[in-house]
Amino acid sequence: MMKRRPISNPLRRGKRNPFQQGSTSPDLDKATQVHQDPLGALAQLCIQAQLDIPKETLGKALAYLLRMLEENKKLNLSGIRDLPTALTLHLIDSLWIHRVVSTPPERILDIGSGNGFPGAIAACLWPKAKCILVERTQKKARAIETCLKDTGITNASILAEDAAALPAHHQELKADMDLILTRATGTIAAMNRLAAPLLHPGGSLFHWKSEKVAPKERKEGLICAKKLRLKPRDDFIYSLPDRKRRLLHFMKED
């Protein structure tokens, strides 16, 4: 009869019991610190990323994140449910747009907003701009609207509609936007097609992507961009604590 190998006891061979009083886990300590002082943790992440953003702006952006996480308990707005992870993957990731936009925009559009990122954060970064968040799912749109209202982000509004229908249903938006944002949505080509009719000449479109973009997706995106008079600009690669990300930039030609 085959003998079973005994299960290793983590308390032997000098290993500490992680539940023993006085023992600490670095990850647990970090999570506790984030929950105790989320604004301090956010400010520290910005310092590490060399993002120079006023504390008042960070406070409003954080308030939106916290409200969204509360709403996320009732409706699936995001698969990220813990504050430390959301602080990085939603908030810091969105705040990076501040580094690459040199001139404050006046009209901003977030296509496929989902949970309000990055549109709500863009509204915090540029409080004088008018920001429209487009989300076709009615329940999500209502949840975003509630979060915006509860956190006092008055320069942002929600449009519960398919972005493909905007040029036909909202003529006032055609060729009107300084800045269009798209994060965690469709392919480069698909988003280019949605954004191009809404950008005015000289306006910018930014795609949030992983550091490595599939060659086929990039090629198709560039072919589509040429047809739409969207000129590709330099990519911007930045670091989050556990990964690198890429912002793809296109500018509408005259």
C-alpha positions in Angstrom: 0.0 0.0 0.0 1.3 3.4 -1.0 2.3 5.6 2.0 0.9 9.1 2.1 3.4 11.9 2.3 2.8 13.8 5.6 1.5 17.3 5.1 4.2 19.9 5.9 3.5 21.9 9.1 4.3 25.6 8.5 5.0 26.0 12.2 8.0 23.6 12.2 11.4 24.3 10.9 11.4 27.7 12.5 8.5 29.1 10.5 6.3 31.7 12.3 2.6 31.3 12.7 1.1 34.1 10.6 -1.8 34.3 13.1 0.3 34.3 16.2 0.1 37.5 18.2 2.9 39.9 17.2 3.4 38.4 13.7 2.8 40.8 10.8 2.3 40.5 7.1 3.6 43.4 5.0 0.7 43.1 2.6 -1.8 43.1 5.5 -0.1 46.1 7.1 -0.2 48.0 3.8 -3.9 47.3 3.3 -4.6 48.4 6.9 -2.7 51.6 6.3 -4.7 52.3 3.1 -8.0 51.8 4.9 -6.9 54.0 7.8 -5.6 56.8 5.7 -6.7 56.4 2.0 -5.9 60.0 1.1 -2.4 59.7 2.6 -1.9 56.4 0.7 -3.1 58.1 -2.5 -0.8 61.1 -2.0 2.1 58.7 -1.5 1.4 56.8 -4.7 1.3 60.1 -6.6 4.6 61.1 -5.1 6.1 57.7 -6.2 4.7 58.2 -9.7 5.8 61.9 -9.8 2.2 63.0 -10.4 1.9 66.6 -9.1 -1.8 66.9 -8.3 -3.3 69.2 -5.7 -4.5 67.4 -2.6 -8.0 68.9 -3.0 -8.3 67.3 -6.4 -7.1 63.9 -5.0 -9.7 64.2 -2.2 -12.5 64.6 -4.7 -11.2 61.8 -6.9 -10.9 59.5 -3.9 -14.4 60.4 -2.7 -15.7 59.2 -6.1 -13.7 55.9 -5.9 -15.1 55.2 -2.4 -18.6 56.0 -3.4 -18.2 53.8 -6.5 -17.0 50.9 -4.4 -20.1 51.2 -2.2 -22.3 51.2 -5.2 -20.4 48.2 -6.5 -21.7 46.1 -3.7 -25.2 46.4 -5.2 -24.3 46.4 -8.9 -21.4 44.9 -10.7 -19.5 48.0 -11.8 -16.1 46.6 -11.3 -14.4 43.2 -10.6 -12.1 45.1 -8.3 -13.7 45.3 -4.9 -10.9 46.0 -2.4 -9.7 49.6 -1.8 -5.9 49.1 -2.0 -6.2 47.5 -5.5 -8.9 50.0 -6.7 -6.7 52.8 -5.5 -4.0 51.7 -8.0 -5.8 50.0 -10.9 -8.7 52.6 -11.1 -7.6 55.8 -9.5 -3.8 56.1 -10.2 -4.3 54.5 -13.6 -6.8 57.3 -14.5 -4.7 60.1 -13.0 -1.9 59.4 -15.4 -3.8 61.3 -18.1 -2.8 64.5 -16.2 0.8 63.9 -17.2 0.2 63.7 -21.0 -2.4 66.4 -21.6 -0.5 69.7 -21.7 -3.4 72.1 -22.3 -6.5 72.0 -20.0 -9.4 70.8 -22.2 -12.8 72.4 -22.2 -14.9 69.5 -23.5 -14.2 65.9 -22.5 -15.9 62.7 -23.5 -15.4 59.3 -21.9 -16.6 56.5 -24.2 -17.9 53.3 -22.4 -17.4 54.7 -19.0 -18.6 51.6 -17.2 -17.8 52.6 -13.6 -16.9 56.3 -14.2 -13.2 55.8 -14.7 -11.5 57.7 -16.2 -14.2 60.3 -17.0 -15.0 61.2 -13.4 -11.3 61.6 -12.6 -10.8 63.8 -15.7 -13.6 66.0 -14.4 -11.8 66.3 -11.1 -8.5 67.1 -12.8 -10.0 69.9 -15.0 -12.9 71.3 -13.0 -13.5 74.1 -15.6 -14.1 71.5 -18.3 -17.5 70.0 -19.2 -17.2 66.3 -19.1 -19.6 63.8 -20.5 -19.5 60.1 -19.5 -21.1 57.8 -22.1 -22.4 54.4 -20.8 -25.1 52.5 -22.7 -26.1 50.2 -19.9 -28.9 52.0 -18.1 -28.2 50.5 -14.6 -24.6 51.4 -14.8 -25.4 54.9 -16.1 -27.7 55.5 -13.1 -25.1 54.3 -10.7 -22.5 56.6 -12.2 -24.9 59.5 -12.0 -25.5 58.8 -8.3 -21.8 58.6 -7.5 -21.2 61.9 -9.4 -24.0 63.6 -7.5 -23.0 62.3 -4.1 -19.4 63.4 -4.5 -20.2 66.8 -5.8 -18.6 66.4 -9.2 -20.8 69.0 -10.9 -18.9 69.5 -14.1 -19.6 65.9 -15.2 -22.8 64.4 -16.6 -23.8 60.9 -17.7 -25.3 60.1 -21.1 -27.0 56.7 -21.1 -26.6 55.8 -24.8 -24.6 53.8 -27.2 -21.6 55.9 -28.4 -22.2 54.8 -32.0 -25.5 56.7 -32.0 -24.1 60.0 -30.7 -23.5 61.7 -34.0 -27.0 61.0 -35.1 -28.8 61.6 -31.8 -26.7 64.5 -30.5 -25.7 66.7 -33.4 -24.3 69.2 -30.9 -21.5 66.8 -30.0 -20.2 66.3 -33.6 -16.6 67.7 -34.0 -17.0 69.3 -30.5 -14.6 67.5 -28.2 -11.1 68.6 -27.1 -10.4 65.3 -25.4 -11.9 61.8 -25.7 -10.9 59.0 -23.4 -11.5 55.2 -23.7 -10.4 52.7 -21.1 -11.1 49.0 -20.9 -13.5 49.1 -23.8 -13.0 47.9 -27.4 -10.2 47.6 -29.9 -8.2 50.6 -31.1 -9.9 50.5 -34.5 -13.4 50.3 -33.0 -12.8 53.1 -30.5 -11.2 55.3 -33.3 -14.4 54.9 -35.3 -16.6 56.0 -32.4 -14.4 58.9 -31.4 -13.4 60.5 -34.8 -16.8 62.1 -35.6 -16.8 63.7 -32.2 -13.3 65.2 -32.1 -12.8 68.7 -33.4 -9.6 69.4 -35.4 -6.6 69.3 -33.1 -8.5 67.3 -30.5 -6.9 64.3 -28.8 -8.0 60.7 -28.3 -6.4 58.5 -25.7 -6.7 54.7 -25.3 -5.6 53.0 -22.1 -3.9 49.8 -22.9 -1.6 47.2 -21.4 2.1 47.7 -22.1 2.1 45.1 -24.8 -0.5 45.8 -27.5 -1.2 42.9 -30.0 0.5 43.8 -33.3 -2.7 42.9 -35.3 -4.8 45.3 -33.1 -2.3 48.1 -33.5 -2.0 47.6 -37.2 -5.7 47.6 -37.7 -6.0 50.6 -35.5 -3.4 52.6 -37.5 -5.1 51.7 -40.8 -8.4 52.8 -39.4 -6.9 56.0 -38.0 -5.5 57.0 -41.4 -8.9 56.8 -43.0 -10.4 58.9 -40.2 -7.7 61.5 -40.3 -6.5 60.6 -36.8 -2.8 61.2 -36.6 -0.9 58.8 -34.3 1.3 60.5 -31.7 4.0 59.0 -29.5 2.8 56.3 -27.0 3.2 57.1 -23.3 4.3 54.1 -21.1 4.0 54.4 -17.4 4.4 52.2 -14.3 1.9 51.1 -11.7 3.2 49.2 -8.7 2.8 45.8 -10.3 2.7 46.4 -14.0 3.3 48.8 -16.9 0.6 50.5 -18.9 0.4 52.3 -22.2 -1.5 55.4 -23.4 -2.0 55.5 -27.1 -2.5 59.0 -28.5 -4.2 60.1 -31.7 -4.9 63.7 -32.8 -7.6 64.8 -35.2 -6.1 66.4 -38.3 -7.6 69.6 -39.8 
